[in-house]
């Protein structure tokens, strides 16, 4: 018999005494929105959904039509869930305050509606990333920003959806990493891999090497070790340019994904809350780890909704070697 994503979430809830179905109702908003997005992605080129929307988002990036559609779909589906008090999106300058003063509102959700949107027009894999936080305690519950400005270790659940040769949902609620593949005939995400483990040592690294002359020295040193065979094998380069796609391969095949700081972006380019935190959470649940070059990603206390960060995430062997490079200076 098959297991759907909703069935899996309901089963997981049984581990918590007194748990209700509100969380499964919450995540059903994510799955519904991603099915809507997937439908548009599959028909891109046949409908008027490709190309620029003509506006610039808070990140200073030109919005694509699919960016806007994905953002609106997620906001629409999630805003109907009474358990969600705050929504924060890459595409919105400020968090959306829904009903944070309601006792029924217990969660905040942050997301990048369409990661890799610069690849939309050339049919390269793109995705949606998300993280869910619990309502903060005490007086902090009255301040909307406090709902989302929580360290990654406080994520209740996190995941992403890959829109590629198949549509795959990768998810963890702190009890292992599980993957679900969308069956278009059934219309549901079906469990395809349970308790996924990242290989301890892989064969690939993912990084945009065109900026190597602008990196801090430790990143160049680390990359040379990967390429030279000093770690017992020569690593091969694989780089899509869509974080979700590159991390998904790293999660399944092992290795390391690196997005360093550079002289143009000394704080990195990836967003901490809704890009780095979800993949770091998944990596740790699968036996890997993630760092910003100073500390574990999940230990960073966010200062801003759209805060950026460097990111190095991978399997145990690759991350141990990175830490050695850092220690050597």
Beta strands, then each sheet from edge to edge (+ up, - down):
strand 1: 52-56
strand 2: 62-64
strand 3: 84-89
strand 4: 96-97
strand 5: 107-115
strand 6: 126-134
strand 7: 155-163
strand 8: 167-172
strand 9: 178-183
strand 10: 188-193
strand 11: 204-206
strand 12: 236-237
strand 13: 256-259
strand 14: 270-271
strand 15: 289-291
strand 16: 308-309
strand 17: 311-314
sheet 1: 1+ 2-
sheet 2: 4+ 3- 5- 6+ 7- 8+ 9- 10+
sheet 3: 12+ 11+ 13+ 17- 15+
sheet 4: 14+ 16-
end
